[in-house]
Amino acid sequence: MPRFIFVIGGVMSGIGKGITTASIARILKSKGFRATCVKIDPYLNVDAGTMNPTEHGEVFVTEDGRECDQDIGNYERFLDENILSINYMTSGSVYLSVIERERALEYGGKCVETVPHIPEEVIRRLSAAARRTKADFVLVEIGGTVGEYQNLVYLEAARMMHLRNPQNVIFVLVSYLPVPKQIGEMKTKPTQYAVHSLNAAGIQPDFIVARSEMPLDEPRKKKLSIFCNIGPGDIISAPDIDNIYEVPINFEKDKFGLKILNKFGIRARKQDLGSWTRMVRKSRLAKTDVVIGIVGKYFGSGNFTLTDSYISVIEAIKHSAWSCGRRPKILWLDAESYEKNIRNMKKELARLDGIIVPGGFGKRGAEGKIKAIEYARKNKKPYLGLCYGMQLAIVEFARHVAGLAGAHTTEVNPRTKYPVIDLMSEQKEKVFGKRLGGTMRLGAYACRLSEGTKAKFSYGLPAGKAGVRTVYERHRHRYEFNSSFKKVLESKGLVVSGVNPESNLIEIIELRDHPFFMGAQFHPEFKSRPLNPHPLFREFIRAAIKNKKGAIIKK
């Protein structure tokens, strides 16, 4: 029978529930058990695909095509395994399932109520995820913060599961201990109130993961123990760190994994964090910077720069930089400002070793991205375009190399004379019929690689994989390279280096007379892992390392 570990947040959001969940799963895996992670989002959205990335963060896509919260990406990166759609639920999807069952008379005439029917649907889904993954441990992250109205039904589901099988369910509260500058002392009272709120929902935490700016000291640990009814040894210190991949190692300093196994009355099968520890050590040893600029539009929120919109891109850069013995330095570049100030754009881009234009949608900032792409092409600056970044690279090439003035994507200009990027045929009915949620091209699709291309070479490394011909990558888009322009662009030097064998959709483009200029219609960042960097990011970083700084700026 699988064991369930519920991870719940206290005091405020954004303190690391997802990383805590992923880290515990990694530790349990290192001890010889099969662990999986489930995320519960308390939003009425049916999936994360319709959420604003600036507010909610990146939309992560699973191998089987579910648009999920970014924490699913953290789970995949820490476990080095694919997490499928069955491991993600929102309030919208749960309520929709219950309503659909009621409409089908599957409740046999009963009055359908929020409690117990919503918690029972949650329990059914958690049990299904456990069976599908054949997991020994199921880590369940409940979104939001204890005390919020939205997640009460999920706490009720957790309470019911504990009531039925108390020996197979434990609770971890991830809570924040502030250190107000004016006081200069770590305060435990907010966490005490979080525990009291959790107690009011019928749940007593087995562990408290104490998040703070600095390590937890003994007086604070003793105080939490007394007022939260928990043993001092079950309070785990979790101070701020620069590298999230160090969290499992820090947890193991407190023997967190063994303490969890002791709660369940079982022993570790092995002890093996070796490969993980070596990866973290290598990241620490990297002292020479590789400077990468991300030209985007989803990181501005008032006076703050929020990077969660591109979290998988950031992590993919880190994985590859560390594997090459470099320290990644990422600069955030505002595409909209490049539409107005070319001189400033050239000054900023000249400082970079490589340029990335990530995925996105819409008109805002598009012309600024195209100008940055033109700079990368002319100045032989390593360039990697992801989804929209590939599409705009084709637009730039069509305009400035192939001579198709005014070429564009119909997403931005439906009346362009040269629609080099156009709405996919199967998407037209969906868009015009306003069937937008969950209807893009989603999930993993095959990509057949062309011989003699940088893409083929990239996927052929490391040694032993030189014969790879077809790879599978994850998509999230409605628009594609218009194949009617393929011949004219190829005649001017564009190389099509990857194609979907079923639909003939062009998946990868590159330039031959360039150290590294590549665009992918898919999102390679979704499949990059700290122990297995993605091939395209790895080769992009290698090209960036070789890139000579201070290249001559061409007009």
C-alpha positions as CSV (number, residue, x, y, z in Angstrom):
1,M,0.0,0.0,0.0
2,P,1.5,3.4,-0.9
3,R,2.2,6.0,1.7
4,F,1.0,9.6,1.3
5,I,2.9,12.7,2.5
6,F,0.9,15.9,2.3
7,V,2.9,19.1,2.0
8,I,1.0,22.2,3.2
9,G,2.1,25.9,3.2
10,G,2.0,28.2,6.2
11,V,2.1,32.0,6.6
12,M,2.6,33.0,2.9
13,S,3.0,31.7,-0.6
14,G,6.3,31.4,-2.5
15,I,8.4,30.0,0.3
16,G,9.2,26.7,-1.4
17,K,6.5,24.1,-1.0
18,G,7.2,22.8,-4.5
19,I,11.0,22.5,-3.9
20,T,10.4,20.9,-0.5
21,T,8.1,18.3,-2.1
22,A,10.5,17.6,-4.9
23,S,13.4,17.3,-2.5
24,I,11.7,14.9,-0.2
25,A,10.8,12.8,-3.3
26,R,14.5,12.8,-4.4
27,I,15.6,11.8,-0.9
28,L,13.2,8.9,-0.8
29,K,14.2,7.8,-4.3
30,S,17.9,7.8,-3.2
31,K,16.9,5.4,-0.4
32,G,15.6,2.8,-2.8
33,F,11.9,3.7,-3.0
34,R,9.7,4.8,-5.9
35,A,8.3,8.3,-5.2
36,T,6.0,10.5,-7.2
37,C,4.6,14.0,-6.7
38,V,1.1,15.3,-7.1
39,K,0.2,19.0,-7.3
40,I,-3.3,20.4,-6.2
41,D,-4.0,23.9,-7.4
42,P,-7.0,25.5,-5.7
43,Y,-8.0,27.5,-8.8
44,L,-11.3,27.1,-10.6
45,N,-9.3,27.1,-13.9
46,V,-9.6,23.6,-15.4
47,D,-5.9,23.7,-16.1
48,A,-3.0,26.2,-15.9
49,G,-3.1,27.0,-19.7
50,T,-5.4,30.0,-19.3
51,M,-3.5,31.6,-16.4
52,N,-1.4,34.7,-16.8
53,P,2.3,33.7,-16.6
54,T,3.3,37.0,-15.0
55,E,0.9,36.3,-12.1
56,H,1.0,32.5,-11.9
57,G,4.3,31.6,-13.4
58,E,5.3,29.3,-16.2
59,V,2.8,26.9,-17.8
60,F,4.5,23.6,-17.8
61,V,3.5,20.9,-20.3
62,T,3.7,17.2,-19.5
63,E,4.7,14.5,-21.9
64,D,1.0,13.5,-22.4
65,G,-0.1,17.1,-23.0
66,R,-1.5,18.6,-19.8
67,E,-0.9,22.3,-19.1
68,C,0.2,22.4,-15.5
69,D,1.6,24.5,-12.7
70,Q,5.4,25.1,-12.8
71,D,5.9,22.8,-9.8
72,I,5.3,19.8,-12.0
73,G,8.5,20.9,-13.8
74,N,10.4,21.0,-10.4
75,Y,9.2,17.4,-9.7
76,E,10.5,16.2,-13.1
77,R,13.8,17.9,-12.7
78,F,14.4,16.6,-9.1
79,L,13.2,13.0,-9.8
80,D,14.7,12.9,-13.3
81,E,11.4,11.3,-14.4
82,N,8.3,12.3,-16.4
83,I,5.3,13.4,-14.4
84,L,2.1,12.7,-16.3
85,S,-1.3,14.5,-16.3
86,I,-2.8,12.2,-13.7
87,N,-0.5,13.9,-11.1
88,Y,-2.1,17.3,-11.5
89,M,-5.5,18.6,-10.5
90,T,-7.2,22.0,-10.0
91,S,-10.4,22.9,-8.2
92,G,-11.9,23.5,-11.7
93,S,-11.1,20.0,-12.9
94,V,-12.2,18.3,-9.7
95,Y,-15.6,20.2,-9.5
96,L,-16.1,19.5,-13.3
97,S,-15.7,15.8,-12.7
98,V,-18.2,15.7,-9.9
99,I,-20.7,17.8,-11.9
100,E,-20.3,15.5,-14.9
101,R,-20.8,12.4,-12.7
102,E,-23.9,14.0,-11.2
103,R,-25.3,14.8,-14.7
104,A,-24.8,11.1,-15.6
105,L,-26.7,10.0,-12.5
106,E,-23.7,8.2,-11.1
107,Y,-24.5,9.4,-7.6
108,G,-27.8,7.4,-7.6
109,G,-30.1,10.3,-6.7
110,K,-28.1,11.5,-3.7
111,C,-27.8,15.2,-2.9
112,V,-24.3,16.1,-4.2
113,E,-22.5,18.3,-1.7
114,T,-19.1,20.0,-1.4
115,V,-18.3,17.7,1.5
116,P,-17.9,14.7,1.2
117,H,-18.1,14.4,-2.6
118,I,-15.4,16.9,-3.5
119,P,-12.9,15.4,-1.0
120,E,-13.8,11.9,-2.2
121,E,-13.1,12.8,-5.8
122,V,-9.7,14.2,-4.7
123,I,-9.0,10.9,-2.8
124,R,-10.0,8.9,-5.9
125,R,-7.6,10.9,-8.0
126,L,-4.7,10.5,-5.6
127,S,-5.3,6.8,-5.4
128,A,-5.4,6.6,-9.2
129,A,-2.1,8.4,-9.4
130,A,-0.5,6.0,-6.9
131,R,-1.7,3.0,-8.9
132,R,-0.6,4.5,-12.2
133,T,2.9,5.3,-11.0
134,K,3.2,2.2,-8.8
135,A,4.7,4.5,-6.2
136,D,5.8,3.6,-2.7
137,F,5.4,7.2,-1.7
138,V,3.0,9.8,-3.1
139,L,4.0,13.4,-2.2
140,V,1.0,15.7,-2.4
141,E,1.5,19.4,-2.5
142,I,-1.6,21.4,-1.6
143,G,-1.4,24.8,-3.2
144,G,-2.1,28.0,-1.3
145,T,-1.6,28.6,2.4
146,V,-3.3,27.1,5.4
147,G,-6.2,29.2,6.5
148,E,-7.4,30.1,3.0
149,Y,-10.9,29.2,2.1
150,Q,-9.9,27.8,-1.3
151,N,-8.0,24.8,0.0
152,L,-10.2,23.7,2.8
153,V,-11.7,20.8,0.8
154,Y,-8.2,19.5,0.1
155,L,-7.3,19.6,3.8
156,E,-10.5,17.7,4.4
157,A,-9.5,15.1,1.9
158,A,-6.1,14.7,3.6
159,R,-7.8,14.5,7.0
160,M,-10.2,11.8,5.7
161,M,-7.3,9.8,4.3
162,H,-5.4,10.0,7.6
163,L,-8.6,8.9,9.5
164,R,-9.0,5.8,7.3
165,N,-5.3,4.8,7.3
166,P,-3.3,6.8,10.0
167,Q,-0.3,4.6,9.6
168,N,0.0,5.5,5.9
169,V,-0.4,9.3,5.9
170,I,1.8,12.0,7.4
171,F,1.8,15.8,7.1
172,V,4.6,18.3,6.5
173,L,4.0,22.0,7.1
174,V,6.3,24.4,5.2
175,S,6.1,27.7,7.1
176,Y,7.9,31.0,7.1
177,L,9.8,32.5,10.1
178,P,10.4,36.2,9.4
179,V,13.3,38.2,10.8
180,P,12.1,41.8,10.9
181,K,15.0,44.2,10.4
182,Q,13.8,46.6,13.0
183,I,13.7,43.8,15.6
184,G,16.6,41.7,14.5
185,E,15.1,38.5,15.9
186,M,13.5,35.5,14.2
187,K,9.8,35.3,15.1
188,T,7.9,32.1,15.5
189,K,4.4,33.5,16.1
190,P,3.2,33.4,12.4
191,T,4.1,29.7,12.2
192,Q,2.3,29.0,15.6
193,Y,-0.8,30.5,14.1
194,A,-0.4,28.5,10.9
195,V,-0.2,25.3,13.0
196,H,-3.3,26.3,14.9
197,S,-5.2,26.9,11.7
198,L,-4.1,23.5,10.5
199,N,-5.3,22.0,13.8
200,A,-8.6,23.7,13.3
201,A,-8.9,21.7,10.0
202,G,-8.3,18.5,12.0
203,I,-4.7,18.0,11.1
204,Q,-1.6,17.9,13.3
205,P,1.7,18.3,11.3
206,D,4.3,15.6,11.8
207,F,7.1,17.8,10.6
208,I,7.6,21.6,10.3
209,V,10.0,22.7,7.6
210,A,11.1,26.1,8.9
211,R,11.9,28.5,6.0
212,S,13.8,31.6,6.9
213,E,16.6,33.9,5.8
214,M,19.0,32.1,8.2
215,P,19.2,28.7,9.9
216,L,16.8,27.9,12.8
217,D,18.5,28.2,16.3
218,E,17.7,26.0,19.3
219,P,15.7,28.7,21.2
220,R,13.3,29.1,18.2
221,K,13.2,25.3,17.7
222,K,12.3,24.8,21.4
223,K,9.6,27.4,21.2
224,L,8.0,25.9,18.1
225,S,8.1,22.5,19.8
226,I,6.2,23.7,22.9
227,F,3.6,25.7,21.1
228,C,3.0,23.5,18.1
229,N,3.0,20.1,19.9
230,I,5.8,18.7,17.8
231,G,9.2,17.1,18.8
232,P,12.3,19.3,18.3
233,G,13.8,16.7,16.1
234,D,10.9,17.0,13.7
235,I,11.5,20.7,13.0
236,I,13.7,20.9,10.0
237,S,15.7,24.1,9.4
238,A,15.5,25.4,5.8
239,P,17.5,28.6,5.4
240,D,17.7,30.6,2.1
241,I,20.2,29.2,-0.4
242,D,21.4,30.2,-3.8
243,N,21.0,26.8,-5.5
244,I,17.7,24.9,-5.1
245,Y,19.4,21.6,-5.9
246,E,21.2,21.8,-2.6
247,V,17.9,21.5,-0.6
248,P,17.9,17.6,-0.6
249,I,21.5,17.7,0.7
250,N,20.6,20.2,3.4
251,F,17.6,18.2,4.4
252,E,19.8,15.1,4.8
253,K,22.0,16.9,7.2
254,D,19.0,16.7,9.6
255,K,18.4,13.1,8.5
256,F,15.0,14.1,7.2
257,G,14.6,11.1,5.0
258,L,15.3,8.6,7.8
259,K,12.9,10.5,10.1
260,I,10.1,10.2,7.5
261,L,10.8,6.5,7.1
262,N,10.7,6.1,10.9
263,K,7.2,7.7,11.0
264,F,6.0,5.0,8.7
265,G,7.9,2.3,10.5
266,I,10.1,1.2,7.5
267,R,13.8,1.1,6.8
268,A,15.9,2.5,4.0
269,R,16.8,0.1,1.2
270,K,19.9,1.9,0.3
271,Q,21.7,5.3,0.7
272,D,22.6,7.0,-2.6
273,L,22.7,10.7,-3.2
274,G,26.0,10.4,-4.9
275,S,25.2,11.6,-8.5
276,W,23.1,14.4,-7.0
277,T,25.9,15.5,-4.7
278,R,28.5,15.4,-7.5
279,M,26.2,17.6,-9.7
280,V,25.8,20.2,-6.9
281,R,29.6,20.1,-6.2
282,K,30.3,20.8,-9.9
283,S,27.9,23.8,-9.8
284,R,29.7,25.2,-6.8
285,L,33.1,24.8,-8.5
286,A,32.1,26.8,-11.6
287,K,33.8,30.2,-11.3
288,T,33.9,31.5,-14.9
289,D,30.7,33.2,-16.1
290,V,28.8,32.5,-19.3
291,V,26.5,35.5,-19.9
292,I,23.1,34.7,-21.5
293,G,20.4,37.2,-22.3
294,I,16.7,36.3,-22.3
295,V,14.7,38.7,-24.5
296,G,11.1,38.5,-23.2
297,K,8.1,40.4,-21.9
298,Y,6.7,38.3,-19.0
299,F,9.0,39.4,-16.2
300,G,7.9,42.9,-15.3
301,S,5.4,43.4,-12.5
302,G,5.4,47.0,-11.3
303,N,8.8,47.7,-9.7
304,F,9.7,44.0,-9.5
305,T,11.3,41.5,-11.9
306,L,9.6,38.2,-11.7
307,T,11.4,35.3,-13.4
308,D,8.9,32.4,-12.8
309,S,7.4,32.9,-16.2
310,Y,10.6,31.4,-17.7
311,I,11.6,29.1,-14.9
312,S,12.3,26.0,-17.1
313,V,14.4,28.1,-19.4
314,I,16.4,29.4,-16.5
315,E,17.0,25.9,-15.1
316,A,17.9,24.5,-18.5
317,I,20.6,27.2,-18.9
318,K,21.9,26.3,-15.4
319,H,22.0,22.6,-16.1
320,S,24.0,23.0,-19.3
321,A,26.3,25.8,-18.0
322,W,27.3,23.6,-15.0
323,S,27.8,20.6,-17.2
324,C,30.3,22.7,-19.1
325,G,32.0,24.0,-16.0
326,R,30.6,27.5,-16.2
327,R,28.6,29.7,-13.9
328,P,25.5,31.0,-15.6
329,K,24.8,34.7,-15.5
330,I,21.3,35.5,-16.9
331,L,20.3,39.1,-17.9
332,W,16.7,40.0,-18.4
333,L,16.1,42.1,-21.5
334,D,12.9,43.9,-22.2
335,A,11.8,43.3,-25.8
336,E,9.4,46.3,-25.8
337,S,12.3,48.8,-25.1
338,Y,14.1,47.5,-28.1
339,E,11.3,48.8,-30.4
340,K,12.2,52.3,-29.3
341,N,16.0,52.3,-28.6
342,I,18.2,50.5,-31.0
343,R,21.4,52.0,-29.6
344,N,20.7,50.7,-26.1
345,M,19.7,47.3,-27.6
346,K,23.0,46.9,-29.4
347,K,24.9,48.0,-26.2
348,E,23.1,45.4,-24.1
349,L,23.4,42.6,-26.6
350,A,27.1,43.2,-27.2
351,R,27.7,42.2,-23.6
352,L,26.2,38.7,-24.1
353,D,27.8,35.4,-24.9
354,G,24.4,34.1,-26.2
355,I,20.8,35.2,-26.8
356,I,17.6,33.3,-26.1
357,V,14.1,34.4,-27.3
358,P,11.7,32.2,-25.3
359,G,8.1,31.2,-25.9
360,G,5.2,33.7,-25.8
361,F,2.1,35.0,-27.5
362,G,0.8,38.1,-29.1
363,K,2.0,41.4,-30.6
364,R,3.5,43.1,-27.6
365,G,7.3,43.1,-27.8
366,A,7.4,41.1,-31.1
367,E,9.2,43.8,-33.1
368,G,11.8,44.2,-30.4
369,K,12.4,40.5,-30.4
370,I,12.8,40.5,-34.2
371,K,15.5,43.3,-33.9
372,A,17.4,41.2,-31.3
373,I,17.2,38.2,-33.6
374,E,18.6,40.3,-36.5
375,Y,21.4,41.4,-34.3
376,A,22.3,37.8,-33.3
377,R,22.2,36.7,-37.0
378,K,24.4,39.5,-38.3
379,N,26.9,39.5,-35.5
380,K,27.3,35.7,-35.3
381,K,26.1,35.7,-31.7
382,P,24.9,32.3,-30.6
383,Y,21.1,32.3,-30.7
384,L,18.4,29.8,-29.5
385,G,14.7,30.5,-30.3
386,L,12.1,28.6,-28.4
387,C,8.6,28.2,-30.0
388,Y,7.7,31.9,-30.6
389,G,11.4,32.5,-30.7
390,M,11.7,30.2,-33.6
391,Q,8.7,31.7,-35.4
392,L,10.1,35.2,-35.1
393,A,13.5,34.1,-36.3
394,I,11.8,32.9,-39.5
395,V,10.0,36.2,-39.8
396,E,13.3,38.1,-39.4
397,F,15.0,35.8,-42.0
398,A,12.2,36.2,-44.5
399,R,12.2,40.0,-44.2
400,H,15.9,40.7,-44.2
401,V,17.5,37.8,-46.1
402,A,14.8,36.5,-48.4
403,G,13.6,40.0,-49.2
404,L,9.9,39.3,-48.3
405,A,9.2,42.8,-46.9
406,G,6.5,42.9,-44.3
407,A,6.6,39.1,-43.7
408,H,5.0,38.2,-40.4
409,T,3.1,35.7,-38.4
410,T,-0.7,35.9,-38.8
411,E,-1.0,35.9,-35.1
412,V,0.3,39.5,-35.1
413,N,-0.7,40.6,-38.7
414,P,-3.5,38.5,-40.2
415,R,-3.3,40.5,-43.4
416,T,0.4,40.2,-44.1
417,K,1.4,39.6,-47.7
418,Y,3.9,36.9,-46.6
419,P,2.4,34.8,-43.8
420,V,5.5,32.8,-43.1
421,I,4.0,31.7,-39.8
422,D,0.3,30.8,-39.9
423,L,-2.4,29.2,-37.8
424,M,-2.3,25.4,-38.0
425,S,-5.1,24.0,-40.1
426,E,-6.6,21.9,-37.2
427,Q,-6.5,25.0,-35.0
428,K,-8.7,27.3,-37.1
429,E,-12.0,25.8,-36.2
430,K,-11.0,25.8,-32.5
431,V,-9.9,29.5,-32.5
432,F,-12.9,30.7,-34.5
433,G,-15.3,28.7,-32.3
434,K,-13.7,30.1,-29.1
435,R,-12.7,26.6,-28.0
436,L,-9.4,27.8,-26.6
437,G,-8.6,26.1,-23.2
438,G,-6.5,23.0,-23.6
439,T,-6.8,22.9,-27.4
440,M,-3.4,23.9,-28.6
441,R,-0.9,21.4,-30.0
442,L,0.2,19.9,-26.6
443,G,2.6,17.3,-25.4
444,A,5.3,15.2,-27.0
445,Y,5.5,14.7,-30.8
446,A,8.1,13.0,-32.9
447,C,10.9,15.1,-34.7
448,R,12.9,13.4,-37.4
449,L,16.4,15.0,-37.6
450,S,18.1,15.9,-40.9
451,E,21.6,14.5,-41.6
452,G,24.5,16.9,-41.5
453,T,22.8,19.4,-39.3
454,K,23.8,21.0,-35.9
455,A,20.6,19.6,-34.5
456,K,21.5,16.1,-35.5
457,F,25.0,16.5,-34.1
458,S,23.6,18.0,-30.8
459,Y,21.2,15.1,-30.2
460,G,24.0,12.6,-31.1
461,L,26.0,13.6,-28.1
462,P,27.2,12.2,-25.7
463,A,29.1,9.5,-27.5
464,G,27.1,6.4,-28.3
465,K,24.0,8.1,-29.5
466,A,25.3,9.3,-32.9
467,G,22.7,7.1,-34.7
468,V,19.7,8.9,-33.2
469,R,17.3,9.8,-35.9
470,T,14.0,10.7,-34.2
471,V,13.5,12.5,-30.9
472,Y,10.3,13.4,-29.0
473,E,9.7,16.9,-27.7
474,R,6.9,18.8,-26.0
475,H,4.8,21.4,-27.8
476,R,2.5,24.2,-26.8
477,H,1.4,26.3,-29.9
478,R,-1.3,27.1,-32.4
479,Y,0.9,28.6,-35.2
480,E,3.5,27.0,-37.4
481,F,6.0,27.5,-40.2
482,N,4.0,27.9,-43.4
483,S,5.5,25.2,-45.6
484,S,4.6,27.1,-48.8
485,F,7.6,29.4,-48.0
486,K,10.0,26.5,-47.3
487,K,11.7,26.5,-50.7
488,V,12.2,30.2,-51.0
489,L,13.7,30.4,-47.5
490,E,15.9,27.4,-48.0
491,S,17.2,28.9,-51.2
492,K,18.5,31.8,-49.2
493,G,20.3,29.7,-46.6
494,L,17.7,28.6,-44.0
495,V,18.2,25.0,-43.0
496,V,15.2,22.8,-41.9
497,S,16.9,20.4,-39.6
498,G,13.9,18.7,-37.9
499,V,10.5,17.7,-39.2
500,N,7.5,15.8,-37.7
501,P,7.2,12.6,-39.8
502,E,3.4,12.4,-39.5
503,S,2.3,16.0,-40.2
504,N,5.4,17.4,-41.9
505,L,5.4,20.2,-39.4
506,I,8.8,21.9,-39.4
507,E,10.2,21.4,-35.9
508,I,13.8,22.8,-36.0
509,I,15.5,25.5,-38.2
510,E,19.1,26.6,-38.2
511,L,21.7,28.6,-40.2
512,R,24.8,27.0,-41.7
513,D,27.0,30.0,-41.8
514,H,26.6,30.8,-38.1
515,P,28.4,29.4,-35.0
516,F,25.0,28.5,-33.5
517,F,21.7,29.9,-34.7
518,M,18.8,27.5,-34.0
519,G,15.1,27.7,-33.5
520,A,12.8,24.9,-32.1
521,Q,9.0,24.9,-32.5
522,F,8.9,22.8,-29.4
523,H,10.0,23.6,-25.8
524,P,13.3,21.7,-25.1
525,E,13.5,23.4,-21.7
526,F,10.7,21.2,-20.4
527,K,12.9,18.1,-20.8
528,S,16.1,19.4,-19.3
529,R,17.3,17.9,-16.0
530,P,20.2,18.8,-13.7
531,L,21.6,15.3,-14.2
532,N,20.8,15.2,-17.9
533,P,21.0,18.7,-19.6
534,H,19.0,19.1,-22.8
535,P,21.2,18.6,-25.9
536,L,20.1,21.8,-27.7
537,F,20.8,23.9,-24.6
538,R,24.1,22.2,-24.0
539,E,25.3,22.9,-27.5
540,F,24.0,26.5,-27.3
541,I,26.0,27.0,-24.1
542,R,29.1,25.5,-25.7
543,A,28.8,27.9,-28.6
544,A,28.3,30.8,-26.2
545,I,31.5,29.8,-24.3
546,K,33.4,29.9,-27.6
547,N,31.8,33.2,-28.6
548,K,34.2,36.1,-28.8
549,K,33.0,39.0,-26.7
550,G,32.9,42.5,-28.2
551,A,32.0,41.4,-31.7
552,I,31.8,44.2,-34.3
553,I,28.3,45.7,-34.4
554,K,27.0,45.7,-38.0
555,K,24.5,48.3,-39.1
